[in-house]
Amino acid sequence: MHIKKLLESRLVTVAAGAAIIGLIGAGAGWSAATITSADIANDTVRSKDVKDGNLKVKDLNAKAVAQLKGSTGATGPQGPQGPAGAAGSARAFGSFAADGTPTNPARVKNITVTHPSVGIYCLTAAGVDVNTTIPVATTDFSGPATADTITMVRSAAPGCPVGTFQIQIFDASAGTAFDSNFSVLIP
C-alpha cells in the first residue's frame, strides 16, 4: 500500500509541475502578444529591434523622408521624334492694323483686306464662299481700342463688294465707327 501512495503522490507532483510549466509557457506567449507602444519607453526601439522590410514611408517623420531623396540624375537621351500633327484646318487667318495692313505679313494666310471707310474693312479669301462660311473676328487691343470696342462680321453689307466679308468696328458707348486693330479666322 505504501508504494501505491508513493506513486499517487509522485503522479500528483508531476501533474502539478506539468500544469505549472504549461501556465508559464502560455503566460509568456500571452504577454508577448499583448505588448503595445504604451509598454515601450520612448526612444528605446532601435534599428536592430525592427524586422527588415517592415517600415513604410508613413512610419517615418518628415525629416527622415526628406533624407531619402537623392540628387537629380543625369538627363536621359532624347526620345524619338513624334508623329507630325494634323494639317491646320483654317482656310484663312490674319491680324491687321487699324489701317488694314497686316501686323505681321508672315502670319497672314489667304486674306486680302481693303479699308474703304472709317471702321469698315472688306476681306477677300480665295476659294471661300461668303454665303456658307462664318468667319470669327476679334478686336486686337494692341491698337486703338477700348473695353467698349465691338468688332463684328457681316457677309453682305453696303460698303464692301459682293463676295467679300465685312468687318465693322465701332465704339458701343459712343455709337460711332472707328479704326482699330483686329484679327480674323476663316475656318
Secondary structure, 3 states (H helix, E strand, C coil): CHHHHHHHHHHHHHHHHHHHHHHHHHHHHHHHHCCCHHHCCCCCCCHHHCCCCCCCHHHCCHHHHHHCCCCCCCCCCCCCCCCCCCCCCCCEEEEECCCCCECCHHHCECCEEEEEECCEEEEECCCCCCCCCCCEEEECCCCCCCCCEEEEEECCCCCCCCCCEEEEEEECCCCEECCCCEEEEEC
